[in-house]
Amino acid sequence: PVVVTKWKHATEFVDDGESGIIIPFEDDGTALYGAVMRLFEDTALLERMKANAQEKWRGFSSERAWELIQNYD
């Protein structure tokens, strides 16, 4: 899982609370610290997010991109 700021297309690549955590762009470090500690303290959440992040990643793989491109032939 990743911790990213809410900027431009972040929600297109990260499902907040599922494959990562999106924090405010203008953060003084509090939200970042809270997100990291949340993952550190809740290992079940971390493991679930790991699996979800891997599944999300598959949607952006080269194989998936090729499948989409082939549909335009």
mmCIF file of the N, C-alpha and C atoms, coordinates in Angstrom:
data_MODEL
# 
_entry.id   MODEL 
# 
loop_
_atom_site.group_PDB 
_atom_site.id 
_atom_site.type_symbol 
_atom_site.label_atom_id 
_atom_site.label_alt_id 
_atom_site.label_comp_id 
_atom_site.label_asym_id 
_atom_site.label_entity_id 
_atom_site.label_seq_id 
_atom_site.pdbx_PDB_ins_code 
_atom_site.Cartn_x 
_atom_site.Cartn_y 
_atom_site.Cartn_z 
_atom_site.occupancy 
_atom_site.B_iso_or_equiv 
_atom_site.pdbx_formal_charge 
_atom_site.auth_seq_id 
_atom_site.auth_comp_id 
_atom_site.auth_asym_id 
_atom_site.auth_atom_id 
_atom_site.pdbx_PDB_model_num 
ATOM 1   N N  . PRO A 1 1  ? 0.829   -1.201 0.000   1.00 0.00 ? 1  PRO A N  1 
ATOM 2   C CA . PRO A 1 1  ? 0.000   0.000  0.000   1.00 0.00 ? 1  PRO A CA 1 
ATOM 3   C C  . PRO A 1 1  ? 0.866   1.254  0.000   1.00 0.00 ? 1  PRO A C  1 
ATOM 4   N N  . VAL A 1 2  ? 0.272   2.328  -0.438  1.00 0.00 ? 2  VAL A N  1 
ATOM 5   C CA . VAL A 1 2  ? 0.988   3.591  -0.509  1.00 0.00 ? 2  VAL A CA 1 
ATOM 6   C C  . VAL A 1 2  ? 0.261   4.658  0.295   1.00 0.00 ? 2  VAL A C  1 
ATOM 7   N N  . VAL A 1 3  ? 1.011   5.660  0.688   1.00 0.00 ? 3  VAL A N  1 
ATOM 8   C CA . VAL A 1 3  ? 0.440   6.864  1.288   1.00 0.00 ? 3  VAL A CA 1 
ATOM 9   C C  . VAL A 1 3  ? 0.779   7.981  0.312   1.00 0.00 ? 3  VAL A C  1 
ATOM 10  N N  . VAL A 1 4  ? -0.248  8.612  -0.239  1.00 0.00 ? 4  VAL A N  1 
ATOM 11  C CA . VAL A 1 4  ? -0.048  9.660  -1.238  1.00 0.00 ? 4  VAL A CA 1 
ATOM 12  C C  . VAL A 1 4  ? -0.874  10.886 -0.874  1.00 0.00 ? 4  VAL A C  1 
ATOM 13  N N  . THR A 1 5  ? -0.502  12.005 -1.466  1.00 0.00 ? 5  THR A N  1 
ATOM 14  C CA . THR A 1 5  ? -1.288  13.210 -1.258  1.00 0.00 ? 5  THR A CA 1 
ATOM 15  C C  . THR A 1 5  ? -2.413  13.277 -2.282  1.00 0.00 ? 5  THR A C  1 
ATOM 16  N N  . LYS A 1 6  ? -3.481  13.936 -1.897  1.00 0.00 ? 6  LYS A N  1 
ATOM 17  C CA . LYS A 1 6  ? -4.624  14.106 -2.795  1.00 0.00 ? 6  LYS A CA 1 
ATOM 18  C C  . LYS A 1 6  ? -4.273  15.223 -3.772  1.00 0.00 ? 6  LYS A C  1 
ATOM 19  N N  . TRP A 1 7  ? -3.764  14.806 -4.910  1.00 0.00 ? 7  TRP A N  1 
ATOM 20  C CA . TRP A 1 7  ? -3.318  15.749 -5.920  1.00 0.00 ? 7  TRP A CA 1 
ATOM 21  C C  . TRP A 1 7  ? -3.629  15.182 -7.282  1.00 0.00 ? 7  TRP A C  1 
ATOM 22  N N  . LYS A 1 8  ? -4.195  15.973 -8.117  1.00 0.00 ? 8  LYS A N  1 
ATOM 23  C CA . LYS A 1 8  ? -4.578  15.632 -9.482  1.00 0.00 ? 8  LYS A CA 1 
ATOM 24  C C  . LYS A 1 8  ? -5.295  14.292 -9.561  1.00 0.00 ? 8  LYS A C  1 
ATOM 25  N N  . HIS A 1 9  ? -4.632  13.258 -10.043 1.00 0.00 ? 9  HIS A N  1 
ATOM 26  C CA . HIS A 1 9  ? -5.294  11.993 -10.355 1.00 0.00 ? 9  HIS A CA 1 
ATOM 27  C C  . HIS A 1 9  ? -5.037  10.897 -9.315  1.00 0.00 ? 9  HIS A C  1 
ATOM 28  N N  . ALA A 1 10 ? -4.756  11.275 -8.100  1.00 0.00 ? 10 ALA A N  1 
ATOM 29  C CA . ALA A 1 10 ? -4.433  10.286 -7.065  1.00 0.00 ? 10 ALA A CA 1 
ATOM 30  C C  . ALA A 1 10 ? -5.544  9.254  -6.906  1.00 0.00 ? 10 ALA A C  1 
ATOM 31  N N  . THR A 1 11 ? -6.788  9.709  -6.963  1.00 0.00 ? 11 THR A N  1 
ATOM 32  C CA . THR A 1 11 ? -7.906  8.776  -6.754  1.00 0.00 ? 11 THR A CA 1 
ATOM 33  C C  . THR A 1 11 ? -8.088  7.808  -7.909  1.00 0.00 ? 11 THR A C  1 
ATOM 34  N N  . GLU A 1 12 ? -7.478  8.101  -9.035  1.00 0.00 ? 12 GLU A N  1 
ATOM 35  C CA . GLU A 1 12 ? -7.532  7.173  -10.169 1.00 0.00 ? 12 GLU A CA 1 
ATOM 36  C C  . GLU A 1 12 ? -6.629  5.963  -9.929  1.00 0.00 ? 12 GLU A C  1 
ATOM 37  N N  . PHE A 1 13 ? -5.562  6.173  -9.170  1.00 0.00 ? 13 PHE A N  1 
ATOM 38  C CA . PHE A 1 13 ? -4.569  5.126  -8.955  1.00 0.00 ? 13 PHE A CA 1 
ATOM 39  C C  . PHE A 1 13 ? -4.621  4.491  -7.572  1.00 0.00 ? 13 PHE A C  1 
ATOM 40  N N  . VAL A 1 14 ? -5.210  5.185  -6.617  1.00 0.00 ? 14 VAL A N  1 
ATOM 41  C CA . VAL A 1 14 ? -5.255  4.683  -5.234  1.00 0.00 ? 14 VAL A CA 1 
ATOM 42  C C  . VAL A 1 14 ? -6.692  4.740  -4.733  1.00 0.00 ? 14 VAL A C  1 
ATOM 43  N N  . ASP A 1 15 ? -7.173  3.602  -4.245  1.00 0.00 ? 15 ASP A N  1 
ATOM 44  C CA . ASP A 1 15 ? -8.489  3.549  -3.602  1.00 0.00 ? 15 ASP A CA 1 
ATOM 45  C C  . ASP A 1 15 ? -8.260  3.803  -2.114  1.00 0.00 ? 15 ASP A C  1 
ATOM 46  N N  . ASP A 1 16 ? -8.648  4.994  -1.669  1.00 0.00 ? 16 ASP A N  1 
ATOM 47  C CA . ASP A 1 16 ? -8.392  5.412  -0.294  1.00 0.00 ? 16 ASP A CA 1 
ATOM 48  C C  . ASP A 1 16 ? -8.987  4.431  0.702   1.00 0.00 ? 16 ASP A C  1 
ATOM 49  N N  . GLY A 1 17 ? -8.140  3.934  1.584   1.00 0.00 ? 17 GLY A N  1 
ATOM 50  C CA . GLY A 1 17 ? -8.579  2.984  2.595   1.00 0.00 ? 17 GLY A CA 1 
ATOM 51  C C  . GLY A 1 17 ? -8.617  1.550  2.109   1.00 0.00 ? 17 GLY A C  1 
ATOM 52  N N  . GLU A 1 18 ? -8.366  1.348  0.815   1.00 0.00 ? 18 GLU A N  1 
ATOM 53  C CA . GLU A 1 18 ? -8.397  0.001  0.243   1.00 0.00 ? 18 GLU A CA 1 
ATOM 54  C C  . GLU A 1 18 ? -7.025  -0.432 -0.271  1.00 0.00 ? 18 GLU A C  1 
ATOM 55  N N  . SER A 1 19 ? -6.427  0.371  -1.154  1.00 0.00 ? 19 SER A N  1 
ATOM 56  C CA . SER A 1 19 ? -5.109  0.027  -1.702  1.00 0.00 ? 19 SER A CA 1 
ATOM 57  C C  . SER A 1 19 ? -4.042  1.007  -1.218  1.00 0.00 ? 19 SER A C  1 
ATOM 58  N N  . GLY A 1 20 ? -4.448  1.943  -0.428  1.00 0.00 ? 20 GLY A N  1 
ATOM 59  C CA . GLY A 1 20 ? -3.536  2.937  0.111   1.00 0.00 ? 20 GLY A CA 1 
ATOM 60  C C  . GLY A 1 20 ? -4.305  3.978  0.899   1.00 0.00 ? 20 GLY A C  1 
ATOM 61  N N  . ILE A 1 21 ? -3.600  4.999  1.289   1.00 0.00 ? 21 ILE A N  1 
ATOM 62  C CA . ILE A 1 21 ? -4.211  6.073  2.064   1.00 0.00 ? 21 ILE A CA 1 
ATOM 63  C C  . ILE A 1 21 ? -3.886  7.393  1.372   1.00 0.00 ? 21 ILE A C  1 
ATOM 64  N N  . ILE A 1 22 ? -4.917  8.179  1.129   1.00 0.00 ? 22 ILE A N  1 
ATOM 65  C CA . ILE A 1 22 ? -4.738  9.491  0.522   1.00 0.00 ? 22 ILE A CA 1 
ATOM 66  C C  . ILE A 1 22 ? -4.865  10.540 1.620   1.00 0.00 ? 22 ILE A C  1 
ATOM 67  N N  . ILE A 1 23 ? -3.842  11.371 1.720   1.00 0.00 ? 23 ILE A N  1 
ATOM 68  C CA . ILE A 1 23 ? -3.833  12.424 2.729   1.00 0.00 ? 23 ILE A CA 1 
ATOM 69  C C  . ILE A 1 23 ? -3.934  13.783 2.023   1.00 0.00 ? 23 ILE A C  1 
ATOM 70  N N  . PRO A 1 24 ? -4.277  14.831 2.746   1.00 0.00 ? 24 PRO A N  1 
ATOM 71  C CA . PRO A 1 24 ? -4.375  16.152 2.122   1.00 0.00 ? 24 PRO A CA 1 
ATOM 72  C C  . PRO A 1 24 ? -3.037  16.601 1.533   1.00 0.00 ? 24 PRO A C  1 
ATOM 73  N N  . PHE A 1 25 ? -3.103  17.305 0.414   1.00 0.00 ? 25 PHE A N  1 
ATOM 74  C CA . PHE A 1 25 ? -1.891  17.814 -0.234  1.00 0.00 ? 25 PHE A CA 1 
ATOM 75  C C  . PHE A 1 25 ? -1.161  18.795 0.681   1.00 0.00 ? 25 PHE A C  1 
ATOM 76  N N  . GLU A 1 26 ? -1.916  19.668 1.296   1.00 0.00 ? 26 GLU A N  1 
ATOM 77  C CA . GLU A 1 26 ? -1.332  20.642 2.218   1.00 0.00 ? 26 GLU A CA 1 
ATOM 78  C C  . GLU A 1 26 ? -1.334  20.038 3.621   1.00 0.00 ? 26 GLU A C  1 
ATOM 79  N N  . ASP A 1 27 ? -0.330  19.224 3.911   1.00 0.00 ? 27 ASP A N  1 
ATOM 80  C CA . ASP A 1 27 ? -0.254  18.546 5.200   1.00 0.00 ? 27 ASP A CA 1 
ATOM 81  C C  . ASP A 1 27 ? 0.992   19.009 5.939   1.00 0.00 ? 27 ASP A C  1 
ATOM 82  N N  . ASP A 1 28 ? 0.853   19.222 7.220   1.00 0.00 ? 28 ASP A N  1 
ATOM 83  C CA . ASP A 1 28 ? 2.007   19.626 8.022   1.00 0.00 ? 28 ASP A CA 1 
ATOM 84  C C  . ASP A 1 28 ? 2.783   18.423 8.554   1.00 0.00 ? 28 ASP A C  1 
ATOM 85  N N  . GLY A 1 29 ? 2.426   17.243 8.091   1.00 0.00 ? 29 GLY A N  1 
ATOM 86  C CA . GLY A 1 29 ? 3.077   16.021 8.546   1.00 0.00 ? 29 GLY A CA 1 
ATOM 87  C C  . GLY A 1 29 ? 2.204   15.213 9.476   1.00 0.00 ? 29 GLY A C  1 
ATOM 88  N N  . THR A 1 30 ? 1.153   15.832 9.992   1.00 0.00 ? 30 THR A N  1 
ATOM 89  C CA . THR A 1 30 ? 0.265   15.153 10.935  1.00 0.00 ? 30 THR A CA 1 
ATOM 90  C C  . THR A 1 30 ? -0.476  14.001 10.261  1.00 0.00 ? 30 THR A C  1 
ATOM 91  N N  . ALA A 1 31 ? -1.053  14.260 9.097   1.00 0.00 ? 31 ALA A N  1 
ATOM 92  C CA . ALA A 1 31 ? -1.807  13.219 8.392   1.00 0.00 ? 31 ALA A CA 1 
ATOM 93  C C  . ALA A 1 31 ? -0.882  12.100 7.924   1.00 0.00 ? 31 ALA A C  1 
ATOM 94  N N  . LEU A 1 32 ? 0.311   12.479 7.461   1.00 0.00 ? 32 LEU A N  1 
ATOM 95  C CA . LEU A 1 32 ? 1.281   11.468 7.031   1.00 0.00 ? 32 LEU A CA 1 
ATOM 96  C C  . LEU A 1 32 ? 1.667   10.574 8.196   1.00 0.00 ? 32 LEU A C  1 
ATOM 97  N N  . TYR A 1 33 ? 1.980   11.176 9.306   1.00 0.00 ? 33 TYR A N  1 
ATOM 98  C CA . TYR A 1 33 ? 2.340   10.414 10.506  1.00 0.00 ? 33 TYR A CA 1 
ATOM 99  C C  . TYR A 1 33 ? 1.184   9.492  10.918  1.00 0.00 ? 33 TYR A C  1 
ATOM 100 N N  . GLY A 1 34 ? -0.034  10.029 10.902  1.00 0.00 ? 34 GLY A N  1 
ATOM 101 C CA . GLY A 1 34 ? -1.199  9.236  11.286  1.00 0.00 ? 34 GLY A CA 1 
ATOM 102 C C  . GLY A 1 34 ? -1.418  8.055  10.356  1.00 0.00 ? 34 GLY A C  1 
ATOM 103 N N  . ALA A 1 35 ? -1.217  8.268  9.068   1.00 0.00 ? 35 ALA A N  1 
ATOM 104 C CA . ALA A 1 35 ? -1.404  7.193  8.094   1.00 0.00 ? 35 ALA A CA 1 
ATOM 105 C C  . ALA A 1 35 ? -0.367  6.092  8.283   1.00 0.00 ? 35 ALA A C  1 
ATOM 106 N N  . VAL A 1 36 ? 0.875   6.488  8.457   1.00 0.00 ? 36 VAL A N  1 
ATOM 107 C CA . VAL A 1 36 ? 1.942   5.506  8.654   1.00 0.00 ? 36 VAL A CA 1 
ATOM 108 C C  . VAL A 1 36 ? 1.724   4.733  9.947   1.00 0.00 ? 36 VAL A C  1 
ATOM 109 N N  . MET A 1 37 ? 1.360   5.427  11.005  1.00 0.00 ? 37 MET A N  1 
ATOM 110 C CA . MET A 1 37 ? 1.123   4.754  12.284  1.00 0.00 ? 37 MET A CA 1 
ATOM 111 C C  . MET A 1 37 ? -0.075  3.826  12.211  1.00 0.00 ? 37 MET A C  1 
ATOM 112 N N  . ARG A 1 38 ? -1.098  4.227  11.462  1.00 0.00 ? 38 ARG A N  1 
ATOM 113 C CA . ARG A 1 38 ? -2.276  3.377  11.284  1.00 0.00 ? 38 ARG A CA 1 
ATOM 114 C C  . ARG A 1 38 ? -1.873  2.051  10.643  1.00 0.00 ? 38 ARG A C  1 
ATOM 115 N N  . LEU A 1 39 ? -1.048  2.112  9.612   1.00 0.00 ? 39 LEU A N  1 
ATOM 116 C CA . LEU A 1 39 ? -0.583  0.892  8.949   1.00 0.00 ? 39 LEU A CA 1 
ATOM 117 C C  . LEU A 1 39 ? 0.353   0.089  9.842   1.00 0.00 ? 39 LEU A C  1 
ATOM 118 N N  . PHE A 1 40 ? 1.178   0.778  10.603  1.00 0.00 ? 40 PHE A N  1 
ATOM 119 C CA . PHE A 1 40 ? 2.119   0.117  11.507  1.00 0.00 ? 40 PHE A CA 1 
ATOM 120 C C  . PHE A 1 40 ? 1.396   -0.624 12.623  1.00 0.00 ? 40 PHE A C  1 
ATOM 121 N N  . GLU A 1 41 ? 0.353   -0.012 13.156  1.00 0.00 ? 41 GLU A N  1 
ATOM 122 C CA . GLU A 1 41 ? -0.356  -0.580 14.307  1.00 0.00 ? 41 GLU A CA 1 
ATOM 123 C C  . GLU A 1 41 ? -1.418  -1.603 13.918  1.00 0.00 ? 41 GLU A C  1 
ATOM 124 N N  . ASP A 1 42 ? -1.981  -1.503 12.728  1.00 0.00 ? 42 ASP A N  1 
ATOM 125 C CA . ASP A 1 42 ? -3.059  -2.403 12.309  1.00 0.00 ? 42 ASP A CA 1 
ATOM 126 C C  . ASP A 1 42 ? -2.544  -3.330 11.215  1.00 0.00 ? 42 ASP A C  1 
ATOM 127 N N  . THR A 1 43 ? -1.921  -4.425 11.626  1.00 0.00 ? 43 THR A N  1 
ATOM 128 C CA . THR A 1 43 ? -1.311  -5.328 10.653  1.00 0.00 ? 43 THR A CA 1 
ATOM 129 C C  . THR A 1 43 ? -2.350  -6.001 9.752   1.00 0.00 ? 43 THR A C  1 
ATOM 130 N N  . ALA A 1 44 ? -3.559  -6.213 10.253  1.00 0.00 ? 44 ALA A N  1 
ATOM 131 C CA . ALA A 1 44 ? -4.612  -6.799 9.409   1.00 0.00 ? 44 ALA A CA 1 
ATOM 132 C C  . ALA A 1 44 ? -4.968  -5.830 8.285   1.00 0.00 ? 44 ALA A C  1 
ATOM 133 N N  . LEU A 1 45 ? -5.067  -4.544 8.607   1.00 0.00 ? 45 LEU A N  1 
ATOM 134 C CA . LEU A 1 45 ? -5.331  -3.528 7.592   1.00 0.00 ? 45 LEU A CA 1 
ATOM 135 C C  . LEU A 1 45 ? -4.186  -3.479 6.587   1.00 0.00 ? 45 LEU A C  1 
ATOM 136 N N  . LEU A 1 46 ? -2.962  -3.513 7.069   1.00 0.00 ? 46 LEU A N  1 
ATOM 137 C CA . LEU A 1 46 ? -1.797  -3.492 6.194   1.00 0.00 ? 46 LEU A CA 1 
ATOM 138 C C  . LEU A 1 46 ? -1.822  -4.675 5.227   1.00 0.00 ? 46 LEU A C  1 
ATOM 139 N N  . GLU A 1 47 ? -2.092  -5.851 5.717   1.00 0.00 ? 47 GLU A N  1 
ATOM 140 C CA . GLU A 1 47 ? -2.134  -7.040 4.858   1.00 0.00 ? 47 GLU A CA 1 
ATOM 141 C C  . GLU A 1 47 ? -3.260  -6.948 3.828   1.00 0.00 ? 47 GLU A C  1 
ATOM 142 N N  . ARG A 1 48 ? -4.409  -6.469 4.253   1.00 0.00 ? 48 ARG A N  1 
ATOM 143 C CA . ARG A 1 48 ? -5.538  -6.304 3.329   1.00 0.00 ? 48 ARG A CA 1 
ATOM 144 C C  . ARG A 1 48 ? -5.203  -5.284 2.244   1.00 0.00 ? 48 ARG A C  1 
ATOM 145 N N  . MET A 1 49 ? -4.596  -4.178 2.661   1.00 0.00 ? 49 MET A N  1 
ATOM 146 C CA . MET A 1 49 ? -4.212  -3.160 1.693   1.00 0.00 ? 49 MET A CA 1 
ATOM 147 C C  . MET A 1 49 ? -3.133  -3.658 0.737   1.00 0.00 ? 49 MET A C  1 
ATOM 148 N N  . LYS A 1 50 ? -2.222  -4.488 1.234   1.00 0.00 ? 50 LYS A N  1 
ATOM 149 C CA . LYS A 1 50 ? -1.196  -5.067 0.366   1.00 0.00 ? 50 LYS A CA 1 
ATOM 150 C C  . LYS A 1 50 ? -1.842  -5.867 -0.761  1.00 0.00 ? 50 LYS A C  1 
ATOM 151 N N  . ALA A 1 51 ? -2.787  -6.722 -0.394  1.00 0.00 ? 51 ALA A N  1 
ATOM 152 C CA . ALA A 1 51 ? -3.476  -7.542 -1.394  1.00 0.00 ? 51 ALA A CA 1 
ATOM 153 C C  . ALA A 1 51 ? -4.255  -6.666 -2.374  1.00 0.00 ? 51 ALA A C  1 
ATOM 154 N N  . ASN A 1 52 ? -4.943  -5.659 -1.861  1.00 0.00 ? 52 ASN A N  1 
ATOM 155 C CA . ASN A 1 52 ? -5.716  -4.759 -2.723  1.00 0.00 ? 52 ASN A CA 1 
ATOM 156 C C  . ASN A 1 52 ? -4.809  -3.939 -3.635  1.00 0.00 ? 52 ASN A C  1 
ATOM 157 N N  . ALA A 1 53 ? -3.656  -3.510 -3.119  1.00 0.00 ? 53 ALA A N  1 
ATOM 158 C CA . ALA A 1 53 ? -2.716  -2.737 -3.928  1.00 0.00 ? 53 ALA A CA 1 
ATOM 159 C C  . ALA A 1 53 ? -2.164  -3.595 -5.061  1.00 0.00 ? 53 ALA A C  1 
ATOM 160 N N  . GLN A 1 54 ? -1.891  -4.846 -4.762  1.00 0.00 ? 54 GLN A N  1 
ATOM 161 C CA . GLN A 1 54 ? -1.389  -5.745 -5.809  1.00 0.00 ? 54 GLN A CA 1 
ATOM 162 C C  . GLN A 1 54 ? -2.454  -5.958 -6.882  1.00 0.00 ? 54 GLN A C  1 
ATOM 163 N N  . GLU A 1 55 ? -3.691  -6.108 -6.481  1.00 0.00 ? 55 GLU A N  1 
ATOM 164 C CA . GLU A 1 55 ? -4.781  -6.264 -7.442  1.00 0.00 ? 55 GLU A CA 1 
ATOM 165 C C  . GLU A 1 55 ? -4.955  -4.987 -8.268  1.00 0.00 ? 55 GLU A C  1 
ATOM 166 N N  . LYS A 1 56 ? -4.875  -3.843 -7.630  1.00 0.00 ? 56 LYS A N  1 
ATOM 167 C CA . LYS A 1 56 ? -4.983  -2.563 -8.329  1.00 0.00 ? 56 LYS A CA 1 
ATOM 168 C C  . LYS A 1 56 ? -3.842  -2.425 -9.341  1.00 0.00 ? 56 LYS A C  1 
ATOM 169 N N  . TRP A 1 57 ? -2.649  -2.836 -8.958  1.00 0.00 ? 57 TRP A N  1 
ATOM 170 C CA . TRP A 1 57 ? -1.483  -2.768 -9.825  1.00 0.00 ? 57 TRP A CA 1 
ATOM 171 C C  . TRP A 1 57 ? -1.704  -3.573 -11.102 1.00 0.00 ? 57 TRP A C  1 
ATOM 172 N N  . ARG A 1 58 ? -2.323  -4.724 -10.971 1.00 0.00 ? 58 ARG A N  1 
ATOM 173 C CA . ARG A 1 58 ? -2.576  -5.564 -12.147 1.00 0.00 ? 58 ARG A CA 1 
ATOM 174 C C  . ARG A 1 58 ? -3.377  -4.817 -13.217 1.00 0.00 ? 58 ARG A C  1 
ATOM 175 N N  . GLY A 1 59 ? -4.244  -3.915 -12.788 1.00 0.00 ? 59 GLY A N  1 
ATOM 176 C CA . GLY A 1 59 ? -5.033  -3.143 -13.733 1.00 0.00 ? 59 GLY A CA 1 
ATOM 177 C C  . GLY A 1 59 ? -4.202  -2.172 -14.558 1.00 0.00 ? 59 GLY A C  1 
ATOM 178 N N  . PHE A 1 60 ? -2.960  -1.933 -14.135 1.00 0.00 ? 60 PHE A N  1 
ATOM 179 C CA . PHE A 1 60 ? -2.076  -1.019 -14.850 1.00 0.00 ? 60 PHE A CA 1 
ATOM 180 C C  . PHE A 1 60 ? -0.874  -1.746 -15.445 1.00 0.00 ? 60 PHE A C  1 
ATOM 181 N N  . SER A 1 61 ? -0.932  -3.071 -15.485 1.00 0.00 ? 61 SER A N  1 
ATOM 182 C CA . SER A 1 61 ? 0.194   -3.840 -16.015 1.00 0.00 ? 61 SER A CA 1 
ATOM 183 C C  . SER A 1 61 ? 0.275   -3.719 -17.532 1.00 0.00 ? 61 SER A C  1 
ATOM 184 N N  . SER A 1 62 ? 1.417   -4.078 -18.072 1.00 0.00 ? 62 SER A N  1 
ATOM 185 C CA . SER A 1 62 ? 1.583   -4.035 -19.529 1.00 0.00 ? 62 SER A CA 1 
ATOM 186 C C  . SER A 1 62 ? 0.637   -5.018 -20.210 1.00 0.00 ? 62 SER A C  1 
ATOM 187 N N  . GLU A 1 63 ? 0.378   -6.148 -19.571 1.00 0.00 ? 63 GLU A N  1 
ATOM 188 C CA . GLU A 1 63 ? -0.557  -7.120 -20.141 1.00 0.00 ? 63 GLU A CA 1 
ATOM 189 C C  . GLU A 1 63 ? -1.959  -6.527 -20.255 1.00 0.00 ? 63 GLU A C  1 
ATOM 190 N N  . ARG A 1 64 ? -2.389  -5.847 -19.224 1.00 0.00 ? 64 ARG A N  1 
ATOM 191 C CA . ARG A 1 64 ? -3.718  -5.219 -19.237 1.00 0.00 ? 64 ARG A CA 1 
ATOM 192 C C  . ARG A 1 64 ? -3.768  -4.105 -20.275 1.00 0.00 ? 64 ARG A C  1 
ATOM 193 N N  . ALA A 1 65 ? -2.717  -3.333 -20.373 1.00 0.00 ? 65 ALA A N  1 
ATOM 194 C CA . ALA A 1 65 ? -2.677  -2.268 -21.373 1.00 0.00 ? 65 ALA A CA 1 
ATOM 195 C C  . ALA A 1 65 ? -2.777  -2.864 -22.775 1.00 0.00 ? 65 ALA A C  1 
ATOM 196 N N  . TRP A 1 66 ? -2.079  -3.952 -23.023 1.00 0.00 ? 66 TRP A N  1 
ATOM 197 C CA . TRP A 1 66 ? -2.131  -4.594 -24.334 1.00 0.00 ? 66 TRP A CA 1 
ATOM 198 C C  . TRP A 1 66 ? -3.544  -5.093 -24.644 1.00 0.00 ? 66 TRP A C  1 
ATOM 199 N N  . GLU A 1 67 ? -4.221  -5.654 -23.649 1.00 0.00 ? 67 GLU A N  1 
ATOM 200 C CA . GLU A 1 67 ? -5.607  -6.098 -23.836 1.00 0.00 ? 67 GLU A CA 1 
ATOM 201 C C  . GLU A 1 67 ? -6.494  -4.928 -24.270 1.00 0.00 ? 67 GLU A C  1 
ATOM 202 N N  . LEU A 1 68 ? -6.316  -3.785 -23.648 1.00 0.00 ? 68 LEU A N  1 
ATOM 203 C CA . LEU A 1 68 ? -7.119  -2.611 -23.980 1.00 0.00 ? 68 LEU A CA 1 
ATOM 204 C C  . LEU A 1 68 ? -6.804  -2.096 -25.384 1.00 0.00 ? 68 LEU A C  1 
ATOM 205 N N  . ILE A 1 69 ? -5.534  -2.078 -25.733 1.00 0.00 ? 69 ILE A N  1 
ATOM 206 C CA . ILE A 1 69 ? -5.129  -1.606 -27.050 1.00 0.00 ? 69 ILE A CA 1 
ATOM 207 C C  . ILE A 1 69 ? -5.684  -2.505 -28.151 1.00 0.00 ? 69 ILE A C  1 
ATOM 208 N N  . GLN A 1 70 ? -5.667  -3.794 -27.927 1.00 0.00 ? 70 GLN A N  1 
ATOM 209 C CA . GLN A 1 70 ? -6.149  -4.741 -28.941 1.00 0.00 ? 70 GLN A CA 1 
ATOM 210 C C  . GLN A 1 70 ? -7.621  -4.548 -29.241 1.00 0.00 ? 70 GLN A C  1 
ATOM 211 N N  . ASN A 1 71 ? -8.377  -4.010 -28.323 1.00 0.00 ? 71 ASN A N  1 
ATOM 212 C CA . ASN A 1 71 ? -9.795  -3.774 -28.552 1.00 0.00 ? 71 ASN A CA 1 
ATOM 213 C C  . ASN A 1 71 ? -10.045 -2.700 -29.608 1.00 0.00 ? 71 ASN A C  1 
ATOM 214 N N  . TYR A 1 72 ? -9.024  -1.905 -29.937 1.00 0.00 ? 72 TYR A N  1 
ATOM 215 C CA . TYR A 1 72 ? -9.192  -0.822 -30.905 1.00 0.00 ? 72 TYR A CA 1 
ATOM 216 C C  . TYR A 1 72 ? -8.784  -1.222 -32.320 1.00 0.00 ? 72 TYR A C  1 
ATOM 217 N N  . ASP A 1 73 ? -8.482  -2.480 -32.538 1.00 0.00 ? 73 ASP A N  1 
ATOM 218 C CA . ASP A 1 73 ? -8.147  -2.944 -33.898 1.00 0.00 ? 73 ASP A CA 1 
ATOM 219 C C  . ASP A 1 73 ? -9.354  -3.021 -34.780 1.00 0.00 ? 73 ASP A C  1 
# 
